[in-house]
Every structure is written in structure tokens, then in C-alpha cells.
Amino acid sequence: MDRNQLRRQVALTRQSLFDQGFLDEQFIQLEELQDDANPNFVEEVVSLHYRDSARLISNIEKALENNPLDFNKLDGYMHQFKGSSSSIGAKKVKAECTLFREYCKAGNGEGCMRTFQQTKKEYATLKRKLETYFQLARQAGPADTACRPK
Amino acid sequence: MMENGFSSPRNDSFPAGLRVLVVDDDPTWLKILEKMLKKCSYEVTTCGLARDALNLLRERKGGYDIVISDVYMPDMDGFKLLEHVGLEMDLPVIMMSVDGETSRVMKGVQHGACDYLLKPIRMKELRNIWQHVFRKKIHEVRDIEILEGIESFQMTRNGSDQYEDGHFLCGEDLTSIKKRKDMESKHDEKDIGDNTSTKKARVVWSVELHQKFVKAVNQIGFDTTSLSCFYRAMTSNVCLAEVGPKKILDLMNVPRLTRENVASHLQKYRLYLSRLQKGNDFNNPVGMIKQSDSPLSDSVGSFGSHNSINLQPTDVSNGCYGFSGSSLVLHNVDPRSHDGDRKILVTTPVAEPKRGLTVDAPNPRKPRISQMEFGRPLAPPRSEVNFSTFDSSLPTKYPWCGIPEIRLKQEHNPLHFNDGFSHLPMPGQKQLTRADYPQPAPAIISPPSLTERETGCPVKIKPSRNDYGSNASHVSSTASAVDPIPLQTKTNSTNHQVSSTSSMENQGLNMNCLTDVESSRKNINLGMPPLATLDEGLQVCFVPGDYYMNLGLQNIEVPEYFDPSLLTDVPIHLNDGLRFDYEFYDPTEYSLIDQSLFI
């Protein structure tokens, strides 16, 4: 693929992430923050997010193994995870987090577990897609500027 | 442009260079916010822990303009941090959270957040945060003026009869001033109020209400004031600032008054006090008064080393404000037994005899407050010294000298004045506390501390309580030794030229630190090296303004410091009034309260 094609590919991939609801406006904010001073800002932030969320996910998993479930604690962890997800604009993941917290409030352990699995799934999916996207973007080279989804 | 509460020199390009402290346990958000704020041309500092943030804020007072903090943090609740910051540093705080539930937002506002942002945060939201800084400054000025108005009104009100007319007049003026300001501020208040779903009825801090407030604060002994927080902050203790408003509220016992009302009023009050201190070059933070080893401090007992003298306007009933004219109203405060909660009230004795200096040592547990309430000194009743120094004429540019610590030394009596107090004359005030008292009051001020502090406070602290004789000379020497109080007061080098009544000399405390702040202004600066250097004796804080603080039983001010005209105005009875101190107390029994008066 020549450069232009690559670039178009990148743009399309990016666009689909928005269209399919994986990413929201926040991601664009990150892109807009990227500049000469921080040329890899978006990727750095996303990496930071992965690191932090790994920790949070593991916390939740451990907490879910408890019997009985401590919903307050679970809610707290999920709150943090949701916050982290919101930082990169992980839309679907965020939605699952919200659902999880609803179940926590309702004291529905079963619902929590199910939702948590969903959350992890969405998280993994997004991670994969973003990695593909970033790789593509690196191949295409710089000059991809943020553009708002149509 | 911004007030120079900021030390940074970026005022001309405001809001660029706004110094923001961001606190969030989420590293991803921390990075993003940092970048966003930098793009807004702000100066950013990030903190992952609330504890670290508080330390930073305390270490670098005045080093930040605004704080942005997440609500949910593992080491400390964001609301708690919010309270701490609000009370200790009085900085605008913006809360943020991914949780936008109304109840949370409301809680944030109730705790004093000036804004509540929902994550994900847009950069445009951050661009405008400077408005909170600006708004606060404006309100600060306005509220301080209101406070001044109230205080001056109170003082006039409590003044002697001769001022009744004046008092009415003042009252009217005050009311109209208040009205105007209330209307002006109402607008802004509403803005904030609109952010919450329920609007609180706006509390108007009337003179009476404010008096109750001050009374309550005094009773509590400053533990609600920022000084104590400051002190604790300095000693790395947890600040119990948040306890304050609640306690005050309870003491005030005013229906329908809320904790938030009190908290915000407390903030303004602190601001008022701190404004008076501004320009004060405290080497040590207030409240860093070291405990002296003098017996004074021992006797003070529960006074911590950082008791502050609570200068507060006396209650109407106590009435000592009196500076207008020639007579100082004596404040009749009931002597209090020495206990941990003493307040030091310095009152300038006025015509009435039988007023003693009542020194109420503030609760020793309470570190000094950085802001002193001041009220006019009132003639203290037996054992209380009321420092009340609110001087309406005090502009925000007070020549505030360091507030000396007044240690209440209690030996036998609950109130012991260390070597007596000398009256703190207030420059410009007609009333001069004459140092007629034969009583060689123990020196209140310990020169060493003075010099150390270099506050130039004319107050001289005498190291030895009973060493009157030396006091005098001491005073003189200290006077010269003491540099002019940095607080814009020109310590009268003439201070030591106290009118040389022998009593004056005896006065350990030369409250004649009436230094003219700017020579034109005769303000009393009780600038005492506030703090730490207090080793024994009282450090008296001079309240700038035009009154004399009658700190000590004996030592009265030296006329020389003031306009001769002032002197003439001082009625004889003044002396009498002062004298009663003598009669009432054994000057040697007075110990200086270990309080730092922050005025």
C-alpha cells in the first residue's frame, strides 16, 4: 500500500472506531492535545490507561471472588475503572462500567459478574482495535491530524 | 489584574500562568489534565495523592492559585481535601468526577467547591477556570470591607457614650454600605447558588450575627481559624479545620444558620485577618510560636506554644471598643479561670476603673491562627485581656506587624500577664494608655523574641517577668534592637522612647509598638515577632489601627509614640482605668498568654 492508501486506511479505521461506538469525543480531545511537544501523546495516554486498568481489573476480579460480595468496594473499584476508561474515550467499556455499578447498587452479584465479563470483553476488543490503529498510523507516518467524526 | 496574593509575576498576562494544582489518583487523567492545562498556558503541578497535595499547598503557601481535585481518591476523600484547602489556604477548588450524580455535585458545592466538572473533561472547561480565582479575589475584597464595616460599627457601638451619636451615624453608614455590598454580592452569590439544585437562603451577616460568630470563635479559641490549621499544617498535623465551622455553629446557636454559612463566613473572616497581616514578613509561620521555657508558659499550662491571642471585638455587652475619642471603653470581661481555653482579650481600659486585662488564652491546643481577629482592645476585666481590634479604618493595607504572641502565663491567677502588659497604644488613637501604672508589670514582651523576629514590633518582650526595671531599659534596647516591623509599620524607633514614665519602663510590653505604618498612619502595630521566638513573656500583637491595646495591666503606652494630641485626649480616667489593672491584679501574676496575636 502506498502512503496515501495507508493514510486513507488509517483514516477509515479511525472513523469506524467512532462510528461503531468504541470511541467517543474524548479520543478526539486527546488527538487535539497531541502536538510537537508531545508527538505521541495519544499513544502514551492509551498505554498509561492500559497499565492502570490492568491493575483495576485485577482488583475487581479479586473482589468478585469474595464471598459475600462487598458491593461498596466493587462499586469503588469500578468507579475508578470507569474514570480511567473515560480518559481515553472508551465508550462501550464505560457503558458496561455504568451497568456494573447499577448492579452493585442493587446488590445483584450475579448481574455484577455478568457485566464484568462484558466489560472485560469490550475492553479487550477496544485494546485490540486501538493497537491495530496505532500500528497502521505509525506505518502511514505522521501528518494524520485529528478530524471530527462526521 | 490579580491581587497579589500570588507571588508569581504573571499578572500582566492573566490568566496565563495561573498556577494550578491538580490532584487525581488516576494517572491517565493526571497526564491528560496536565497537558490540557499547559495548553491553556497555565502552570501545572500534578499530584497523585491528596496527602501530597496538601503538603505541597502547605509548603508553598501562596504558591498556587487554584486546585482541581478528583472526588474519589483512595487516600483521602476529595471533599475532605476540599475542606482542608478551603479553610487552610482559602483557594478556589474545583471538584471533578466521572460521577455526575446530583447528590455528589451538591455535596461538592456544599463543601465549598467553586465548580464541579464531569469527566471526561473538555479543554474548554479548563480554559475558564481562571474565573474562579478572579471571582474569589473580588469577593474577598468586598467581604473584607464588609467585615471592616461591621467591626467598626461594633466598635463604635460599644464605644463610650460620647460616641453615641457617632455610633448611630456609623450604624447608618454601615447599614447602607452593607446594603450596597449585599446587593452587589448578591448577584455573584446567586451565580454560585444557581449551580445547585436548591438555593439556600442567603445569610446576611449582620453586626449581631457577626458578633455571635466572633464570640463563638473566641470561645472555641481559634481552633476554627486557619491559624490553628496553619499551625498544624506547619507541624504536619492534620488540620482540624473542618471541625471549626461546626463548633462555631453550635456555639452560635442561631436557628437556620448552616454550617456552610459559618464556614464561608469563617473564610472571609480569616481573609480579613490575613489581609491585615499581609505584608507581614513573618519569618515563621504563625503559630510557630515556640513554647518558652519561662514560667509563664508553664503556668500557662494548657496553652500550647501557640496560643494565639484572640483579638476579637468584644461583645456589645463587653464593649470595649473604644477608641474613638478619648476614652477607651473598658471591657468588662469576666475573669476566667485559667484553663485551657483562654482567650486573650486585650482591652484597652477606658474610663471605667476596675477593668482588668483579661487575657483569655486561647485553647492551647489551638495553634495560632494566622488570622487574628482583632478587635479593639478592651479594658479587660479582671483577668481577661481582650484584644479586640477591628479597626474599621484599617484598610486592607494594614501595617500589620507581626502579631506577637501573648503568652498568658498563669501562675496563681488564671491570668498572668507576663510582666504585665503594656498597653498597646494604638497610634492615632486618642486614647493612650498611659503607663502610669506603677506596677511594674512584668515585661510582656521578650526582647529576644522580638529581635529574633525582627518584626520590628515595638512590643518589647521582656524576658523576665518581674524585672520591671530592666523592662524599661529593656524596652528601650529592644526597641532599638527590633527592626521595624516588616509589616509596613515603621516601628517607631521612638518606641522605646516611651514616655518615660517609669511605669512605661516597667511595661514589659511596650505596646507602643505603635508604629506608624506609614508614618502618616498611626496604626498600632502590635507587631510582635509572632512567633516562635516567644520564649517568655507575652508577645503582643499590635493591632494596627488607631487604638491602643491595653495589653498589660500596667504599662501604658507611651505618649511619645503618638501624637501629642492623642495624649491630651486621653482622659485621666484612662489611667485610672488602667490602673485598676494594677489594683486588680498583681502584675507579676500576669503571664502573657502564649498566643500569637495575629492581627
Interface residues (C-beta under 8 A of the other chain):
Chain A: D24 E25 Q26 Q29 L30 E32 L33 N38 F41 E44 V45 L48 H49 R51 D52 G76 H79 Q80 K82 G83 S84 S86 S87 I88 G89
Chain B: D25 D26 P27 T28 W29 K31 I32 K35 M36 K39 D70 Y72 S97 V98 D99 K119 P120 R122 M123
